[in-house]
Every structure is written in C-alpha cells, then in structure tokens.
Amino acid sequence: MKKGLLIGLLLLAGCTQTSTKIDESIPANQMFTGMNTNISKISISATDDAIYYIDSGTLYVYDDAMQESLKLADLNYIDDEVVSVSQDYELEYEKYFDIMDGEYFQCYGGSLYYISYYGTIEGENGLMLNRLDSEGLNKEVVYTFDTVPDKMFITYGHLFYVDTFTQEVFVVNLNSKEKTQIIEPEGQRFLRYVPSQDGLYLNMYNQSTNVSTLYAFSFDDYSLENVISAPDYFLASSYDSNFIYYEIQADKILAHVVNEAGDVRTTFEHTVMEYIDDQYIYATSAESPLKFQVYDYDGTLVYEVEASESFVPSNSLDLNGSKVEVSGIIGVFKDTLVVVANDKNDGLGYYTVNYKTGEWTKIATSSYLNALDN
C-alpha cells in the first residue's frame, strides 16, 4: 500500500487510552528540539542521559562514553514480523502492519515518542503516536489521529501539532485525550514553537506587516498572551525571558538576543543562532565552510569549531541557497553539539562535536537520509 493511498484512506479514529499517566509538570528538552536546522526528516533526539535515533525503522541508543550505537528495537511490523519497507511505502500484508514514519521522533520525560502508520486487512488505517520506555520496550499507543499531523511537539504532557490539510494548530492533553484548536490572532500565521524552561511560546507571523510575535501559551485555558513583537521572525529557543530573533535587511541578516521588553542584549551578523541556555549562545556561521560557535551573553566568542575536511556539500543541506557540508545544530548534549554531516566516503550521518575540544565523533551513517538525498 502506498503512503499516498494510506493518507487518502484515513478514517476518523478514536483515541487509544494508555495505562501510564504522563507527568504534566515536565517540560521538553529545550536544548534538543531539532527545529532550528537546515535539514528536514531528522529522527534523532536526546534525554538528559543518552542520544537516541531511528534509522530505517530501527531504534538505536548512542553511548557517548563508549562511542558506540546499540540497537534497541525494530519499529516496523507486518503480521507480527519485522519487515523492510521500500522508500515509497509499497508493502503486502495479510492482517496488520505498523510502519514507523521518519518525520517525527522526540524524547520526552524519559520516554521515546514516534509516529507510525497502521493498517488492517479490513481497511482500517491511520496514524498514531507511540511511546516506548528508555530501553525501547513496553510500547503504548498514546494517541490516534483523525488527520495527517505536521510540526509535532510534546511538552508539559501536551501534544501540539498542525493539521496538514487545514493548517490549523491543535493541542492535545495526552492524559485526557482532549483536543483543542488554538485560535490564532487575526492576520497571524503559525511559524514555530519556542520552548523555555518554564513554559511554551508560539511564534506567529503577520505577512502583511512583516512582524513576528511571540505569544505565551497558557496551559490552563489554552489562550495566547502577546509577549513581544519584532521584525521578521524568532527562532526556536529561549531562556529566562531572553529570545532570539532575526532581522532581514537588504544586504545582511542580523541576529539579536532580546529580553521581554525588547531590549537588545547582543547582535550578530552572518550568524545563525540556534540555542541559548543560562551561559551560552550556540550558533552556526552563515557562510561555508561552516563553523560552530559558542558565545557568551556579551557577544564574546568562547569556542569555535570548524567542519571536518572530510565533509563535502550535500543536496540535502542548504544554507542561504547554497549547498553546505554540515547541518545546523540539531541539539546540545552535555559538551557536544549534535549535527548531520555529509562525509565524502560514507554520505550523510549523525555526528557529535565537542565544542570545547573540537573533537568530531561519528554516531552513525543514516541510510534513511542517504536514500532521501539520492
């Protein structure tokens, strides 16, 4: 059954309750959202203790101390047997299939969440959000969708997503399964989520005025409160009411760190700032060959690491219209940055780079990303 046919046959599905209650006091890992990069369809995430990734339907955990990947589980099933599925999702089955979708994977609250397509020989089919424990075991179906979700993100026990067909933004309480549409202010279009250590912001954009606005999301009544507006757009990272936003000028792009009052703390040129925490601003140079840079809040460069000479530009990695060899920063894990890089011999893969020592370590080559790249 082809993916397009599966989507076309989506039925209105009910929600499958789980036995495990989700702690609604836990925020997402704001330093590993994967929303800031110049590559799509990445399936890598991290808890506080480990990095996890999915490649071609198989779940792995990366042990950074031993610098090796361990296979945890096969996520593709057909008639209770593990299967290999072609890129266009053609498959044959007798009773049931459950195929992992490579467009969403998130570690949250010590558990692993991913989306899969399911179907039965009777014609029932749809998409569902699944959860595994940190060992890749004890699978639970957390939620089943009545549409095709996009831009999914979990924080504080709630799932946020955009309906692919209507472009409406929804929030689902993963305990009660209650789904609520988030009402966007008039003239505003949703861009991205901006998680913080104590809440969540939604970045909206008004195309007619070219103004970007951050709205604080209320988990009590699901309302939005206007926090700050600025030219162009914000990026998916914040810390202690400090935000990143970009100002696009005719001859350059300026990246600013601002507070809630709109006061500019630091400004950079030709730099893609991607994450901020209590100490540093993590950035990528906006020119090839790429450099990863770590600044303090005064704008002083503290660490800088260049891309390895073995990396070459890739069709999948684009920055300002040019092919580059390394993606932006997917996430920050301990003293390392996690990125996708294109090795001239092995192709696209996941890497860590220690921004203090400059050491590059390969996590794994991604057969899934390389198949998309060809």
N, C-alpha and C positions, 0 to 999 in steps of 0.2 A: 504494500500500500504506500503510495507516495505521500510525502509530507503535505503537499498542497491539497490532496484529496482528503487527508485526515482533517486538516483545518476546515475544509469546506463542509465536512460532515459533523462538525462539533454539535453535540447535544447539550441542552441545558442540564448540567449535572448538579446533584446535591452535594453537600459538604460532608466529608467523612470525618467523624469525630475521632480524636486521639485520646489515649488514656493518660498521657503525660501533660500536665499543666505547664504552660510556658510562663516564665517569670517576666512580668510586665515592667519590672524596675530596672532591667538590664538594657543598657544602650548598645548600639552596634559598635564595632571596632572602627572608629572614625579615621584611623590611620591606614586602613586597608579596604577602601571602598571599590577600587578599580574603575571609578567613574571619571578619572581625570586623564586617561591615557589616549594616545592616538591609534589604538588598535581595538577592534571590537571582537566579540565572541571569545573572550578570555574566561577560562574556567579554573581560576586559582584564587585561593583565599587563605586566611590565617586566623588561628586563635592566638591567645597570649603565649602558647607553648609550642605550636607547630604550624608548618605550612602544609596545606592540602591542595591537591589539584586533580582534575579529571581529564583524562585523555582517551578519546575513542571509547567512551563508556566505562572506563576502568578508573576507580578511585585509588589515589596514592597519597601517602603522607611522606613528607621530606624531613629527615632527621638532620638538622643543621650541625649538630655536634659530630655525627659520623659522616656527614656529607654524602648521604645516600637516600634513595627513594625506596619505600616499601609498599608493595601492593596490598590494599585493604579489601577491596570488593569489586566484583563485576556488577555494573548497574543496568546492563541491557539484558532483558529476559524475553524469551518467546517460548510459550508452552512449558514454562519452568526450566528451560535450558538456556544457558548463556549462549549468545549469538553474536556474530559480526554483522554489522549493518552497513550498507553502502551509503555513499555521500548523499544520494537523493532519496534515502529512506525507503527504497524498494525492499520488500520482505514478504515472505509467505509464512502463514501460521495456521494452526488448526483450532486453537481455542482462545489464546490470550497472548498479548505482547505488552511490554512495558519498556520503552526506549528512552534513555536519558537524552535531554535536549541540552546542547552545548552553550546556550545563550544566558544561563543564569546559574551561579553557584556562590553560596555565601556561608561562611562560618559565623554562627551567632549563638551566644550563650553556651558555648561548649559543644553545640551540636552542628551538624552539617546539613544544609538545605540545598535542594536542587529540584529542577522541573523535569518531568518526564511526560511523554505521550503514552497513552494506553489505548487498547482496543480489544474487543472481543469478537468472536466469530458471529455473534448475534447482531453486530453492528453498533454496539455502544462504544463510544470513543471520546477522548477529551484530553485535557492537560491537568496535571496535578502537581502540587507542591509536596515534596517528600522530605523526611527528616531521618538522619542517621546519627548514632552516637559517635564519639570521637574515635572509636575503633572501627567504624564503618559497619556497625551491626545494628540490630533492632530497628529496622525500617518501619516508619509510620507515615501514613498519608495524612498530611496536616490540613490540606485544603484542595478542593477540586474547583476548576474554573468553568464559567459559562461563556468564556470568550477567549481570545488569544492575548495574554498579558505581555507587556513590554515594560522596560525600565523598573524592574522589581527591586525592592529593598526592604529589609526587615530591621526594625529597631523597637525597643520597648514593647516587645510582644505583639507588634502590629506589622502587617504586610502592606506595603504601598506598591501600587502598580498603575500603569497607563493602559487603557483599553486600546488595542491596536486599531480597531475599526472606528471608534468614536473619538479617540484621543482624550477621553475623559479620565480624570485622575481619581483613583479609589483607595480607600484604606480599609483593611480587614483586621478585626480583632481576632487573633489566632486561637484564643480560648473560646470565645462565644461564637465565632464564625460570622459575626455580624459585618456586613459590607456596607460602607457609606461612601457616597460620592463627595469628594472635596470640591466645594464650589469655588471656582477661580474668579477673582475680581474681574469686573468688566474690562475688556480690552487686553487682558493678560493671558499669556501663553506659558504653560509649564515648561521649564527647561531641565531642572535637576534638583536632587535632594542635597542639602548641605547639613550633614550631621555634626553635632557638637557633643561635648562630654555631659551635657545636662539637658538635651532636647533635640529638636529637629527643625530645620528651616527649609522652606520650599522657595526656590528661585523662579520667579516669574518674569516674563519679558513682554514689554509693550512695543510692538514693531512700529507703530505709528509715531511714537515719541522717542524711540531708541533708548528707552530707560529700563534698567533691570532693577527689580525689587526683591528683597528678601522678606519673607513672611514667616514669623514664628508659628509653628503648628501647635495647637492645644490638644493634648491627649484626653482632656476632659469632655469637651464638646465638639472637637474636630473643626474648630474655627481657625481662621488665619488672622494674625495681627501684623500690620505693617511695621517693620523694624528699621529698614534703611533702603534708600534708593540711590542709584548711581548710573552713570553712562555705561552702555554696553552690558557686560554680564559678570556674574560672580562664579567662583569655582567651588567645587565640592569639598571644601574643608574649612573648618572654623575652630577657634579655641579661645575660651574666656572672652567671648564677645569681640574677638578680632576676626576679620573676614578678608578674603582675597577677592579683588575684582579687577577686571581688565578694561582699559580704555583704549579703543582703537582710533588712532589718528591717521592722517593721510600717509605719513612716511614712517610710522613706527607704532608699536604696541607697547603701552605702559602697563605694568602690573603693580597694583597698590595693595598694601595691607592697611585696612582701616578699622576703626572701632565703631560702636553703635552710633556714636554722634556724627560719624562721617569724617572724623579727623584722620588724615593720612599719616601713618606711622613710618612707612617705608615705601619707596618707589623703585622699580627696576625697569630697565629697557631690555628688549630682546631676550627675555627670560620667562619661561613658563613655570610659575609657582604652582605646586601641586598639593602639598600638605603643610600644615602648621601644627605645632604642639606647644608645650609650655616653654621650650627652649629655642627651637629652631624653625626655620622656613626651608622646606625641601623643594628643590627646583631643578629644571632641565634647561640647558641653554637652547635658544630657539634657532640655532644655526648648526649645520653639520660641519665637522664631526661633532656629535653630541657630547656634552659634558654634564655630569650630575653635580649639583652644587648645593651646599648646605650653608645657610646664612643665619646670623642671629637677628634679633629684632631691631638692631641698629643699622642693619644692612651690610654688616661686615661679613665677608666670605670666610667661613670657618674651615670647610672641607670642599675639595673638588676632585672628581674622578673622571678620567677620560674613558671613552668606549674602547674596548679591546681592538687591536689591529686586525684580529681575525674576523671581525664583523664587517658585513657588506650591506649596502642598501637593499631593501625588500619592497616588493609591491604592496605588502600589507601594512607597512609602516610609513605613514605620511605625516609630514610636518610642514605647514605653510605651503602646501602644493608640491613639495619635494620629497623624493623617496629617501628615507634615512635607515640607519642600521640598527637602531635601538628604539624601543617604545618609550613613552613617558613612564613615570613611576607608578606602578600598579599599587604598591603598598609599601609601608615601612614596617620592618620586622626586626626588633631589637636594634642592632647597629648596622643593619643592612637594608638596602633598597631592593625591591623585587621588580624585575622588568622582563620584557620579552626582547630577545636579540636574535639577529639573523647571522649565524656563523657560516662562513663561506664553504665549509665542508659538510656540516650537519643540518643546515637550514634553521628554521625558527625553533626557539626553545625558551624555557624559563630559566632565569639566572638570578642569583643574588650578587650584590656588590657591596662590600663593606666600605662605607663612606669614610671611615677613619683610617683604614689601612690601604684602601684602593684595591683589595683582592676581589677578583671575579670568581664565582663558583657556579658551575652549571648544575641546575636542578634536574632538568630532563629535556630532551628533544620532544617537541609536540607534533605527533603525526597528524593530529586534527588540524592544527594551524597550518601545517605544511600542505595538507590536502586542499585547504581553502585558498592558499597562496598560489597554487598551480592552475 
